[in-house]
Amino acid sequence: MAQPDSKKIFFENLSGAGKAIAVLTSGGDAQGMNAAVRAVVRMGLYVGAKVYFIHEGYQGMVDGGENIREATWESVSSMLQVGGTVIGSARCKEFRSHEGRLKAAHNLVQRGITNLCVIGGDGSLTGANLFREEWSGLLGELVEQGAIEEDSVQKYSALHIVGMVGSIDNDFCGTDMTIGTDSALHRIIEVVDAIMTTAQSHQRTFVLEVMGRHCGYLALVSALACGADWVLIPEMPPEDGWEEKMCQKLSANRAGMKRLNIIIVAEGAIDRSNKAITTDYIKDLVVKCLGFDTRVTILGHVQRGGTPSAFDRILASRMGVEAVLALLETTANTPACVVSLCGNQSVRLPLMECVQMTQEVQKAMDQKRFEEAVKLRGRSFENNLRTYKLLAHRKPESELPTSNFNVAVLNVGAPAAGMNAAVRSAVRVGISEGHKMFAVSDGFEGFYKGQIKEIKWADVGGWTGQGGSLLGTKRTLPAKHVDKIAEQMRMHNINALLVIGGFEAFLSLLELLTARGKYDEFCVPMVMVPATVSNNVPGSDLSIGADTALNAITTTCDRIKQSASGTKRRVFIIETMGGYCGYLASVGGLAAGADAAYIYEESFDIRDLQANVEHLTEKMKTSIQRGLVLRNENCNDNYTTDFIYQLYSEEGRGVFDCRKNVLGHMQQGGAPSPFDRNFGTKISAKAMQWITKKLSETFRQDEGRVFANSEDTCCLLGMRRRALVFQPVVQLKGETDFVHRIPQEQWWLKLRPLMKILAKYKTSYDVSDSGQLEHVLRTRPKESDASVAM
C-alpha cells in the first residue's frame, strides 16, 4: 500500500476535546439510521468529544430528562445490522412552537451541547436550521427568565448543525442517495421476485403500490430493476389516453408468450389533471379491458423494515464520520450543512439550498410543470426515466432507425450477478438504435467456435433478475484464437463488440487491440463494461456484481455472529473472495462491523496479528461478546486462514474461542441486488450509445465499411469518482498491476482507517478527500447518470 503523502491532512489536527455532540433521528425511520448513529458516536468519542443520544427525536429534546443521555462506545455495539432507529423517532408538534424550542435550548445548554447531528428528512432538517437561527435569541430569553447564567450565552454562543438525510423516499435534492433508499429497494425487489413466480404459474397481472410520498424514485428504479411492463410516477403523469396504450402493451406482451405482467404504481401517482391514480383503478381497468386475472399488492411498511443493505451501512457509516468532521471544522459563520455522497466522493451542501430545491420540485408538480419537475429531481432521475422508456417500450419496426450495423455482445471471465441485466440493456438499446444484435455464448471460447446467433428484443425478457450469466462465460483469452475469431467476425459481419466481464475482459481488449495490426476485422469500436465480484478492474471504482457479493458477505456475517448469541465469547475468522483485491474484505468488513480485515494491498506481519489479537482480547474482557475478522483469500501466502484461526484460538485461550468460515462461491451466486441490476442496466445502455456514435464516426462511405483503429475506439467504460468515463484501454496499462490483477491505486483503501476507528483502533484518517462545502446547482455532477446510487 502506498505511503501517505506528507501534504495530506490528518484528522489528529481536529480535536473534539471540550465539545459536546448530540445525535438524534427524526421523522420517519429508515434502515441504516443506526449505522449513522453508531458512526457519529464512535467518531465523536474517538476525537475526544462528549456524545449524547437524544431519544425520540425532537420530542426528546423538548422533554429533556432521561431522553438525553451520554453515549458510550459499548452503547452502540450490535446495532449496525438493526433496522429502524434504536434511539427512537417521533414527530413533535411542540418543537414547531417557539416555547418548545425554548425548552429544547435549555435542555441542550444544561449539558453543554452546541453541536447537533440530525438524521431525518427535509422537515426535520428545516426545523434544525430554524432552531440554529433562533439560538442566540433563545439563550437571551433563558437568561431573562433566570434559567441559565449570563456567561452561558457567551460560552454556548453558537449552535452548529450538520444533517444526514435518512429517508427511504430519496426525495431530497442535492444527494445521490438518502440513507434507507437502497434497503427499501431490496425489500421491493424481494417481493417482486417472489410475486413473479406465482404470477407466471397462473398467468396473472400484478399491480404493486410502492411508497415514496410525492417522489417516484422507488417506483421508477424498482421498475427498472425488475423489468416492469408499466410504471406510474407523480413527476411524469401519463399522457391522456394512457389507459388504452397500457392495455395494448400488456396485451402485446401476453401475445409474445409472456405469462405475467407487472405494473408498479408510486403511492403519489397522478394523471395530468392531478387526479390520483390508484391500484384499484388500474386493476378494474385491466380486468374490464383485457379480462386478465389481476391482483393488487400494496407493499406498505414492509419497505421501511428489515435489516439495512450493505450499501446503506457503508453510506451511513461514511456520512456519520463526515458529519463529525464537519462539526469539528465548523465556525460561527458556517451555514448549516448536509453531508452526502456524490459518486464515491463526500460532499457538504448548504442545508437550506437543498431544502429550497426540494420544495421547488413539489411546486413544479403542483403547477403541472412536469418536465421541469423531472429535471429538478436531477440528471440521475432523468436518466432512470429515459432508460426505462428505452427498455420497456419497444418502438414499431417502421419507427426504428436502420443502421445496418451488427453488434456482438459477450460475457468474459467469472460470472457476476447483474451481467444478465447488462446484456438485456445492451440488446434492447442496440435494437432501438437500429442495430442487429448478436449474442456470443461462452465468451471468446464460444466466439472462435462460432457460437454466435442473433438475439431479439423478446429473447432477453425476464433477464434482469437472473443471477449468473445466461449467455455463458469463460476465462479464455482471445490471443491464441485471433485468426478464428477474425474469421467469425468476417462471417457474421460484426461491426462492433461489447464485452461485459472482469479482468479477463480487460486483458482481452488489450489483445484484440494488438491484433488490429494484423487483422482489419478488429478495427471496429470495442468497449468493455466491468462486471466482477472482485471489483479489481482498472479504470472503474465499481464493477457489476460487487454489490451483490457485499450483501452476501454482510448477510452471512450477521448470521454467523448471531449464531454465537447467548453463548460464551467467540471470534469468527471469515475468508472472502477477490483474488489479490481486498475490496470485498475491506468494504464487507466496514458493512459487517469487523474488528480487522487482512488484505494483500496492506501488508502485515506477525506483530500486527499479535496486536490485533491483544486488542480483541481487551475488548472481549470489557464489553463485546463476539468478534469478526475478515481475510482476503490471497492476502498472504503464509498467514493462511487456518494459521490465523489457530493463532487467535491459542492467544485468546481462556478469553474467547474461535470458529472459521470460508464463504466461497456463495459470493458469486444469488439474484442480483437492486444496485447491480440498475448499475448494469444504465452503464450498458451508455456503452451501446457510445458504440452507435463511434460506428457513425468510423464508417467509411467510399469503402462501405467500418474502420476504427485509433486508441479511443477501444475503451473501458468505468465509474470514476463522480462520472462515467470512457477510457482507452491502452492508457490504463500504466495504472495496472498485471501480476496481481489489480489497479495500482484503489479508492476504497481510504475506507480502511474508517473501519479501524469504528473498531476502536488508534489510526490516522486522511481527511484531505473529505467533503468541501459546495452549492446546489442544477448542473452539478451530482446528478450525473454515473451516480453510484443508480
C-alpha positions in Angstrom: 0.0 0.0 0.0 1.3 3.5 -0.9 2.7 5.6 2.0 0.6 8.6 2.8 1.6 11.9 1.2 3.0 14.4 3.6 0.8 17.1 2.2 -2.3 15.3 3.2 -4.2 16.5 6.3 -5.0 14.0 9.0 -7.8 14.5 11.4 -5.5 14.4 14.5 -5.3 18.1 13.9 -9.0 18.3 14.6 -9.6 17.9 18.3 -13.1 17.4 19.8 -11.9 17.9 23.3 -14.3 20.1 25.3 -17.0 19.8 22.7 -20.4 18.0 23.1 -22.2 16.5 20.2 -25.8 15.2 20.3 -27.3 12.9 17.7 -31.0 12.4 17.0 -33.2 10.7 14.5 -36.4 12.5 13.5 -39.4 11.9 11.2 -39.9 8.6 9.5 -37.4 5.8 10.3 -35.1 4.3 7.6 -32.8 1.4 7.5 -29.2 2.5 8.1 -30.1 5.2 10.7 -28.5 3.0 13.4 -25.2 2.7 11.4 -25.2 6.5 11.1 -25.8 6.9 14.9 -23.0 4.4 15.6 -20.5 6.2 13.4 -21.3 9.6 14.9 -20.9 8.2 18.5 -17.7 6.4 17.9 -16.1 9.1 15.8 -17.1 11.7 18.3 -15.7 9.7 21.2 -12.6 9.0 19.1 -11.7 12.7 18.7 -12.3 13.3 22.4 -15.8 14.9 22.4 -18.7 14.0 24.7 -21.5 12.4 22.7 -25.2 12.3 23.7 -28.2 10.4 22.4 -31.4 12.4 22.1 -34.1 9.7 22.3 -37.4 10.1 20.5 -36.2 12.9 18.1 -37.3 16.5 18.8 -39.8 15.3 21.3 -37.0 14.0 23.5 -35.1 17.3 23.1 -38.1 19.2 24.3 -38.9 16.9 27.2 -35.2 16.5 28.3 -34.5 14.4 31.3 -33.7 10.7 30.6 -34.3 11.4 26.9 -30.9 13.0 26.6 -28.2 10.5 27.7 -24.5 10.4 27.4 -23.4 7.7 24.9 -20.5 5.2 25.4 -18.6 3.1 22.9 -20.4 0.0 24.1 -23.9 1.6 23.8 -23.8 1.4 20.0 -22.5 -2.2 19.8 -24.6 -4.7 17.9 -26.8 -2.0 16.3 -25.2 -1.9 12.8 -27.4 -4.7 11.4 -30.6 -3.5 13.1 -33.3 -1.8 11.0 -35.2 1.3 12.1 -33.6 3.5 14.8 -32.9 2.2 18.3 -32.9 5.7 19.8 -36.4 6.3 18.6 -38.0 8.8 16.3 -41.2 10.9 16.8 -42.9 13.8 15.1 -43.1 16.7 17.5 -45.7 19.4 17.3 -44.3 21.2 20.3 -40.9 21.8 18.7 -42.7 23.7 15.9 -43.7 26.3 18.6 -41.3 29.0 20.0 -42.0 27.7 23.5 -41.0 24.2 22.5 -37.7 25.3 21.0 -37.0 27.4 24.2 -37.3 24.2 26.3 -35.1 22.3 23.9 -32.4 25.0 24.0 -32.5 24.9 27.8 -32.0 21.2 27.8 -29.1 21.4 25.5 -27.3 24.2 27.3 -27.7 22.4 30.6 -25.5 19.7 29.1 -23.2 22.0 27.2 -24.3 20.7 23.8 -23.7 23.1 20.9 -23.2 20.6 18.2 -26.2 18.8 16.7 -26.2 15.9 14.2 -29.8 15.5 12.8 -30.7 12.4 10.8 -34.1 12.9 9.1 -35.9 14.3 6.1 -36.4 17.8 4.8 -38.9 18.7 7.5 -36.5 17.6 10.3 -33.6 19.4 8.8 -35.6 22.6 8.2 -36.6 22.6 11.9 -33.0 22.2 12.9 -31.9 25.2 10.8 -34.7 27.4 12.3 -33.5 26.3 15.8 -30.0 27.3 14.9 -31.1 30.7 13.6 -33.0 31.4 16.8 -30.3 30.1 19.1 -28.9 33.3 20.4 -32.3 34.8 20.9 -33.4 31.7 22.8 -30.4 31.9 25.1 -31.2 35.6 25.8 -34.7 34.6 26.8 -33.4 31.9 29.1 -31.1 34.4 30.8 -34.0 36.8 31.3 -36.1 34.0 32.9 -33.1 33.1 35.1 -33.0 29.6 33.7 -29.3 29.9 32.8 -26.4 32.1 33.8 -25.3 35.1 31.6 -21.8 33.6 31.0 -23.6 30.7 29.3 -24.7 33.0 26.4 -21.0 33.6 25.6 -19.8 30.1 26.3 -22.5 28.5 24.1 -23.0 31.3 21.7 -23.5 29.3 18.5 -25.3 26.1 17.7 -23.7 24.1 14.9 -25.9 21.8 12.8 -25.0 19.0 10.4 -27.7 17.0 8.7 -27.8 13.5 7.2 -30.8 12.6 5.1 -32.5 9.5 6.4 -35.5 8.7 4.2 -36.5 5.7 2.0 -38.1 8.1 -0.5 -34.9 9.6 -1.9 -36.8 12.8 -2.4 -34.1 15.2 -1.1 -32.3 17.3 -3.7 -28.5 17.6 -3.5 -27.8 13.9 -2.6 -27.5 10.9 -4.9 -29.0 8.5 -2.3 -30.6 9.0 1.1 -30.0 6.6 3.9 -32.5 3.8 3.7 -33.4 4.0 -0.1 -31.2 1.1 -1.1 -32.7 -1.1 1.7 -36.2 -0.2 0.7 -35.4 -1.2 -2.9 -34.1 -4.5 -1.6 -37.5 -5.1 0.1 -39.4 -4.2 -3.0 -37.4 -6.4 -5.3 -37.6 -9.3 -2.9 -41.4 -9.1 -3.1 -41.5 -8.6 -6.9 -39.2 -11.6 -7.4 -41.4 -13.7 -5.2 -44.6 -12.5 -6.9 -43.2 -13.2 -10.4 -43.1 -16.9 -9.7 -46.7 -17.2 -8.6 -47.8 -14.7 -11.4 -46.1 -16.9 -14.0 -47.8 -20.0 -12.7 -51.3 -18.6 -13.1 -50.6 -16.1 -16.0 -51.7 -13.2 -13.8 -51.2 -9.4 -13.8 -50.0 -7.9 -10.6 -50.4 -4.2 -9.7 -47.9 -3.2 -7.0 -48.1 0.0 -5.0 -44.8 1.2 -3.5 -44.0 4.1 -1.1 -42.3 7.4 -1.8 -44.9 10.0 -0.9 -44.7 12.6 -3.8 -41.4 11.1 -5.2 -41.4 8.4 -7.8 -37.8 7.2 -7.3 -38.6 3.9 -5.6 -41.3 3.1 -8.2 -39.1 4.0 -11.2 -35.9 2.3 -10.0 -37.8 -0.9 -8.9 -39.5 -0.9 -12.4 -36.0 -0.7 -14.0 -34.7 -3.5 -11.7 -37.5 -6.0 -12.4 -38.3 -5.0 -16.0 -41.9 -4.0 -15.1 -44.4 -3.6 -18.0 -45.6 -0.2 -16.9 -44.8 2.3 -14.2 -46.7 5.3 -12.9 -44.9 8.1 -11.0 -46.0 11.6 -9.9 -43.2 13.5 -11.6 -44.3 12.3 -15.1 -48.0 11.6 -15.2 -49.0 9.6 -18.3 -50.4 11.4 -21.4 -54.2 11.4 -21.8 -55.4 8.1 -23.3 -52.7 6.2 -21.3 -55.2 3.6 -20.3 -55.6 2.3 -23.8 -51.8 2.4 -24.5 -51.1 0.4 -21.3 -53.7 -2.2 -22.2 -52.2 -2.6 -25.7 -48.8 -3.0 -24.2 -50.0 -5.7 -21.7 -51.9 -7.5 -24.5 -48.8 -7.4 -26.8 -46.6 -8.9 -24.1 -49.0 -11.7 -23.5 -49.2 -12.4 -27.2 -45.4 -12.6 -27.2 -45.7 -15.6 -24.9 -45.1 -13.6 -21.7 -47.0 -15.3 -18.9 -47.2 -12.4 -16.5 -47.5 -8.6 -16.3 -46.1 -6.3 -13.6 -47.4 -2.8 -13.1 -45.7 -0.6 -10.5 -47.5 2.4 -9.1 -46.0 5.1 -6.8 -48.3 5.9 -3.9 -48.4 9.5 -5.1 -49.1 8.7 -8.8 -51.4 11.2 -10.5 -52.7 11.9 -14.0 -52.3 15.1 -16.0 -55.3 16.7 -14.1 -53.6 16.0 -10.7 -56.1 13.3 -10.0 -54.8 10.3 -8.0 -54.2 7.0 -9.9 -55.0 4.1 -7.6 -54.1 0.5 -7.8 -57.8 -0.5 -7.7 -58.5 1.8 -10.6 -55.8 0.0 -12.6 -56.9 -3.4 -11.6 -60.5 -2.7 -12.7 -59.2 -1.2 -15.9 -57.2 -4.3 -16.8 -60.0 -6.7 -15.9 -62.6 -4.7 -17.9 -60.5 -4.1 -21.0 -58.4 -7.4 -21.2 -60.1 -9.8 -18.9 -56.8 -10.8 -17.3 -56.7 -12.3 -13.8 -55.4 -9.3 -11.9 -54.3 -8.9 -8.3 -53.2 -5.9 -6.2 -50.3 -5.9 -3.7 -49.7 -2.9 -1.5 -46.2 -3.2 0.0 -46.7 -0.6 2.7 -44.3 -0.5 5.7 -42.5 -3.7 4.7 -40.4 -1.3 2.7 -39.2 0.5 5.9 -38.4 -2.7 7.7 -35.8 -5.3 7.8 -32.0 -5.2 8.1 -30.1 -2.4 6.2 -28.3 -3.4 3.0 -24.5 -3.3 2.7 -24.8 -0.1 0.7 -26.8 1.7 3.4 -24.5 0.6 6.2 -21.5 1.9 4.3 -23.2 5.1 3.2 -24.4 5.8 6.8 -21.0 5.0 8.3 -19.2 7.3 5.9 -21.7 10.0 6.4 -21.6 9.7 10.2 -17.9 10.1 10.3 -18.1 13.0 7.8 -20.7 14.7 10.0 -18.4 14.7 13.0 -15.5 16.1 10.8 -17.9 18.8 9.6 -18.9 19.7 13.2 -15.2 19.9 14.2 -14.4 22.2 11.3 -17.4 24.5 11.6 -17.3 28.1 12.7 -19.9 30.6 13.8 -20.2 31.8 10.2 -20.5 28.3 8.6 -24.1 27.6 7.4 -25.9 24.5 8.5 -24.9 21.8 6.0 -26.0 18.3 4.8 -23.3 15.7 4.3 -23.8 13.4 1.4 -22.2 11.2 -1.2 -21.8 12.2 -4.8 -20.5 9.3 -6.8 -17.8 8.0 -4.5 -17.0 11.4 -3.0 -18.2 13.0 0.2 -19.8 16.4 -0.3 -21.2 19.0 2.1 -24.0 21.2 0.8 -25.8 24.1 2.4 -28.8 22.7 4.1 -31.3 25.3 3.1 -30.2 25.3 -0.6 -31.1 21.6 -0.7 -34.4 22.2 1.1 -35.4 25.0 -1.2 -34.6 22.9 -4.3 -36.6 20.0 -2.9 -39.6 22.4 -2.3 -39.3 23.6 -5.9 -39.9 20.1 -7.2 -43.3 20.0 -5.4 -44.2 23.5 -6.7 -43.4 22.4 -10.2 -45.6 19.3 -9.9 -48.5 21.3 -8.3 -48.3 23.8 -11.2 -48.3 20.9 -13.8 -44.7 21.8 -14.9 -43.9 18.1 -15.0 -40.9 18.3 -17.4 -39.3 20.8 -15.0 -40.1 18.6 -12.0 -38.2 15.7 -13.6 -35.2 18.0 -14.3 -35.2 19.3 -10.7 -35.0 15.8 -9.4 -31.6 15.6 -11.1 -30.0 14.0 -14.1 -29.8 10.6 -12.3 -33.7 10.6 -12.1 -33.9 11.9 -15.7 -31.6 9.1 -16.9 -33.5 6.4 -14.9 -36.7 7.6 -16.6 -35.1 7.8 -20.1 -33.5 4.3 -19.7 -36.8 2.8 -18.5 -38.7 4.2 -21.5 -35.9 2.9 -23.8 -36.0 -0.6 -22.5 -39.7 -1.1 -21.6 -41.4 0.3 -24.6 -40.4 -1.1 -28.0 -40.9 1.2 -31.0 -42.7 -0.3 -34.0 -40.3 -1.6 -36.7 -41.3 1.3 -39.0 -40.1 3.9 -36.5 -36.7 2.3 -35.8 -33.6 3.8 -37.5 -31.9 1.4 -39.9 -28.2 1.4 -39.3 -27.3 -1.9 -41.0 -24.7 -2.5 -38.3 -24.1 -5.8 -36.5 -23.1 -5.6 -32.8 -21.9 -8.6 -30.8 -22.2 -8.8 -27.0 -20.4 -11.4 -24.9 -19.5 -12.2 -21.3 -15.9 -12.9 -20.3 -14.4 -14.1 -17.1 -16.2 -15.4 -14.0 -20.0 -14.9 -13.7 -21.2 -11.9 -11.7 -24.7 -11.0 -10.6 -26.0 -8.2 -12.9 -24.4 -9.5 -16.1 -27.8 -10.5 -17.5 -29.3 -7.1 -16.7 -26.4 -5.6 -18.6 -26.9 -7.9 -21.6 -30.7 -7.2 -21.7 -30.0 -3.5 -21.7 -27.4 -3.7 -24.4 -29.6 -5.8 -26.7 -32.7 -3.6 -26.3 -30.8 -0.3 -26.6 -29.0 -1.7 -29.6 -32.2 -2.7 -31.3 -33.7 0.7 -30.5 -30.7 2.3 -32.2 -31.4 0.3 -35.3 -28.6 -2.3 -35.0 -28.8 -6.1 -35.4 -27.7 -7.6 -32.1 -25.7 -10.9 -31.9 -25.2 -12.9 -28.7 -21.9 -14.9 -28.3 -22.1 -17.9 -25.9 -19.3 -18.9 -23.6 -17.1 -15.8 -24.1 -14.2 -15.9 -26.6 -14.2 -19.7 -26.5 -17.6 -19.7 -28.0 -16.6 -16.9 -30.3 -13.9 -18.8 -32.1 -16.1 -21.9 -32.2 -18.9 -20.0 -33.9 -21.4 -20.0 -31.1 -22.9 -16.8 -32.3 -26.6 -16.1 -33.1 -28.9 -13.1 -33.5 -30.7 -12.1 -30.3 -34.1 -10.3 -30.4 -36.0 -8.0 -28.1 -38.2 -10.7 -26.6 -35.2 -13.1 -26.1 -34.0 -11.1 -23.1 -37.3 -10.6 -21.4 -37.1 -11.5 -17.7 -33.3 -11.5 -17.7 -32.9 -8.6 -15.2 -33.4 -10.6 -12.0 -31.5 -13.7 -13.1 -28.1 -14.4 -11.4 -25.0 -15.7 -13.1 -24.6 -15.5 -16.9 -27.3 -16.8 -19.2 -25.1 -16.3 -22.2 -22.4 -18.4 -20.6 -18.9 -17.1 -19.7 -15.4 -18.5 -19.8 -12.0 -17.1 -18.8 -10.5 -18.0 -22.2 -8.5 -15.1 -23.7 -8.6 -14.4 -27.5 -4.8 -14.2 -28.3 -4.4 -17.9 -29.2 -7.5 -17.9 -31.4 -7.4 -14.5 -33.1 -7.4 -16.0 -36.6 -10.6 -18.0 -35.9 -12.3 -15.1 -34.1 -11.4 -12.8 -37.0 -13.0 -15.3 -39.4 -16.2 -15.4 -37.3 -16.2 -11.6 -37.2 -16.0 -11.6 -41.0 -18.6 -14.3 -41.5 -21.2 -12.5 -39.3 -20.1 -9.1 -40.4 -19.6 -7.9 -36.8 -19.1 -4.1 -36.8 -18.7 -3.6 -33.0 -18.0 -5.5 -29.8 -19.4 -5.0 -26.3 -17.6 -7.1 -23.7 -19.1 -7.5 -20.2 -16.7 -9.0 -17.7 -13.8 -8.7 -15.2 -10.0 -8.6 -15.5 -10.0 -11.2 -18.3 -12.3 -8.9 -20.4 -9.7 -6.0 -19.9 -6.9 -8.3 -21.0 -9.0 -9.5 -23.9 -9.5 -5.9 -25.2 -5.7 -5.3 -25.0 -5.1 -8.4 -27.0 -7.7 -7.5 -29.6 -6.2 -4.0 -29.8 -2.8 -5.6 -30.6 -4.4 -7.9 -33.2 -5.6 -4.8 -35.2 -2.2 -4.6 -36.8 -2.7 -8.0 -38.4 -6.5 -8.3 -38.8 -8.7 -5.5 -40.1 -11.7 -7.4 -38.6 -10.7 -6.0 -35.2 -10.6 -2.4 -36.5 -14.1 -1.9 -35.1 -15.4 0.0 -32.0 -14.9 -2.1 -28.9 -16.0 -1.3 -25.4 -15.8 -3.1 -22.1 -18.2 -2.8 -19.1 -16.7 -4.1 -15.8 -18.5 -7.0 -14.2 -16.8 -8.9 -11.4 -17.4 -9.6 -7.8 -13.7 -8.8 -7.1 -14.0 -5.2 -8.2 -10.4 -5.3 -9.4 -10.8 -3.8 -12.9 -8.6 -0.7 -13.5 -10.4 2.4 -14.6 -13.5 1.9 -12.6 -14.4 2.4 -8.9 -17.2 -0.1 -9.1 -18.0 -3.3 -11.0 -21.3 -5.0 -11.7 -21.7 -7.9 -9.2 -19.6 -6.4 -6.4 -22.7 -5.0 -4.5 -24.4 -8.4 -4.6 -21.3 -10.1 -3.3 -21.0 -7.5 -0.5 -24.6 -8.1 0.5 -24.0 -11.9 0.6 -20.9 -11.3 2.8 -22.8 -8.9 5.1 -25.9 -11.1 5.5 -23.7 -14.2 6.2 -21.6 -12.3 8.8 -24.8 -11.2 10.5 -26.0 -14.8 10.7 -22.6 -16.1 11.8 -22.4 -13.5 14.6 -26.0 -14.2 15.7 -25.1 -17.9 16.0 -23.0 -17.1 19.0 -25.7 -15.0 20.7 -26.1 -16.1 24.3 -23.0 -18.3 24.2 -19.5 -17.6 25.5 -17.3 -15.1 23.9 -16.4 -16.0 20.3 -14.4 -14.7 17.4 -15.1 -15.7 13.8 -12.5 -15.8 11.1 -14.1 -15.3 7.7 -12.4 -15.8 4.3 -13.7 -13.8 1.4 -13.1 -14.0 -2.4 -11.4 -11.3 -4.5 -8.1 -12.7 -5.7 -5.5 -10.2 -4.7 -8.0 -7.4 -4.4 -9.1 -6.6 -0.9 -12.3 -4.7 -1.8 -14.7 -7.4 -0.5 -12.8 -8.0 2.7 -12.4 -4.3 3.5 -15.7 -2.9 2.5 -17.5 -6.0 3.7 -15.7 -5.6 7.0 -17.0 -2.0 7.2 -20.5 -3.1 6.5 -20.5 -6.1 8.9 -18.7 -4.2 11.7 -15.5 -6.3 11.6 -12.6 -5.9 14.1 -9.9 -6.5 11.4 -9.6 -7.2 7.7 -6.4 -8.7 6.2 -5.7 -7.8 2.6 -2.8 -8.0 0.1 -2.7 -4.3 -0.5 -1.9 -3.5 3.1 1.0 -5.7 4.2 1.0 -7.2 7.7 3.3 -9.3 9.8 3.2 -11.4 13.0 3.4 -8.3 15.1 0.3 -6.9 13.5 -1.5 -10.2 14.1 -0.4 -10.2 17.7 -1.6 -6.6 18.2 -5.0 -7.5 16.7 -5.4 -10.4 19.0 -4.4 -8.4 22.1 -6.8 -5.6 21.0 -9.7 -8.0 20.6 -8.8 -9.8 23.9 -9.0 -6.5 25.7 -12.4 -5.6 24.1 -13.8 -9.1 24.9 -12.8 -8.7 28.6 -14.7 -5.4 29.0 -17.6 -5.4 26.7 -18.3 -7.2 23.4 -19.3 -10.9 23.2 -18.5 -11.5 19.5 -15.6 -10.6 17.3 -15.3 -10.7 13.5 -12.1 -10.9 11.4 -12.2 -11.0 7.6 -9.3 -12.3 5.5 -9.0 -11.9 1.7 -8.2 -15.2 0.1 -4.8 -14.2 -1.3 -3.7 -11.6 1.3 -0.6 -13.6 2.3 0.8 -17.0 1.3 1.9 -17.9 4.8 -0.7 -16.3 7.0 -3.4 -18.5 5.8 -7.0 -18.7 7.1 -6.0 -21.8 9.1 -2.9 -20.1 10.5 -4.9 -17.0 11.6 -7.6 -19.2 13.1 -5.1 -21.3 15.1 -3.2 -18.1 16.2 -6.4 -16.5 17.5 -7.5 -19.7 19.1 -4.2 -20.1 21.0 -3.7 -16.5 22.0 -7.3 -16.0 23.0 -7.5 -19.1 25.1 -9.4 -18.5 28.3 -11.0 -15.3 27.0 -12.7 -16.4 23.7 -12.9 -19.3 21.4 -12.7 -19.2 17.6 -14.6 -20.5 14.6 -13.7 -20.1 10.9 -15.8 -20.0 7.7 -14.8 -19.9 4.1 -17.6 -18.1 2.2 -16.5 -19.4 -1.2 -18.8 -19.2 -4.3 -21.9 -18.1 -2.4 -20.5 -14.6 -3.0 -20.9 -15.1 -6.8 -24.4 -16.6 -6.7 -27.9 -15.5 -6.0 -30.2 -12.9 -7.6 -28.5 -9.6 -8.3 -29.1 -6.7 -5.9 -31.2 -3.7 -7.0 -27.9 -1.7 -7.2 -26.3 -4.2 -9.6 -29.4 -4.6 -11.7 -29.6 -0.8 -12.2 -25.9 -0.2 -12.5 -25.6 -2.9 -15.1 -28.7 -1.6 -17.0 -27.5 2.0 -17.1 -23.8 1.5 -17.8 -24.6 -1.0 -20.5 -27.1 1.4 -22.1 -24.4 4.1 -22.1 -21.9 1.8 -23.7 -24.3 1.0 -26.5 -24.9 4.7 -27.2 -21.2 5.2 -27.4 -21.0 2.3 -29.9 -23.6 3.9 -32.1 -21.7 7.2 -32.0 -18.4 5.5 -32.9 -19.9 3.5 -35.7 -21.3 6.6 -37.2 -17.9 8.4 -36.9 -15.8 5.5 -38.2 -18.0 4.3 -41.2 -16.2 4.9 -44.5 -18.8 5.7 -47.1 -16.4 5.1 -50.0 -15.4 1.6 -48.8 -18.8 0.8 -47.3 -17.3 -0.5 -44.1 -16.4 0.5 -40.5 -12.7 1.1 -39.9 -11.7 2.1 -36.4 -8.0 1.8 -35.4 -7.4 4.7 -33.1 -6.9 4.2 -29.3 -10.1 5.9 -28.4 -12.2 3.3 -30.3 -11.2 0.5 -27.8 -12.3 1.7 -24.4 -13.4 0.7 -20.9 -16.4 2.4 -19.5 -15.9 2.9 -15.8 -17.1 5.0 -12.9 -14.5 7.4 -11.7 -15.5 9.4 -8.6 -18.4 11.4 -9.9 -18.7 10.4 -13.6 -18.9 7.5 -16.0 -15.9 7.8 -18.2 -14.8 6.1 -21.5 -11.0 5.4 -21.2 -8.8 3.9 -23.9 -7.6 0.5 -22.5 -4.1 1.2 -23.7 -3.9 4.2 -21.4 -5.0 2.0 -18.4 -2.0 -0.3 -18.8 0.1 2.1 -16.8 -2.4 2.1 -13.9 -2.4 -1.7 -13.7 -0.5 -4.3 -11.6 -0.8 -7.2 -14.1 1.0 -9.7 -11.8 -1.7 -9.4 -9.1 -4.5 -8.3 -11.4 -5.4 -5.2 -9.5 -5.3 -1.4 -10.2 -2.2 0.3 -8.7 -4.4 2.8 -6.9 -7.7 1.9 -5.3 -10.2 4.4 -3.8 -11.6 2.1 -1.2 -8.3 1.9 0.7 -9.2 5.3 2.2 -12.2 3.5 3.9 -9.9 1.1 5.8 -8.9 3.6 8.6 -12.7 4.2 9.0 -13.2 0.5 9.7 -10.4 0.6 12.2 -11.6 3.7 14.0 -15.1 2.2 14.4 -13.4 -0.9 15.8 -11.6 1.2 18.4 -8.1 1.2 16.9 -5.9 4.3 17.0 -5.0 5.2 13.5 -4.6 8.1 11.1 -7.6 9.1 9.0 -6.9 11.1 5.8 -9.4 13.9 5.6 -7.8 15.6 2.5 -10.6 13.9 0.4 -13.4 14.8 2.8 -16.3 16.9 1.7 -15.9 20.6 1.0 -18.9 23.0 1.1 -20.4 23.2 -2.3 -23.5 24.8 -3.7 -26.5 23.1 -5.1 -26.6 23.7 -8.9 -28.9 22.0 -11.3 -25.9 21.2 -13.5 -23.8 19.7 -10.6 -22.0 16.4 -11.4 -24.1 15.0 -8.5 -26.9 14.3 -10.8 -24.8 12.7 -13.4 -26.1 9.4 -14.8 -23.0 7.9 -13.3 -24.2 8.4 -9.7 -23.1 5.5 -7.6 -26.6 5.3 -6.5 -28.4 4.1 -9.5 
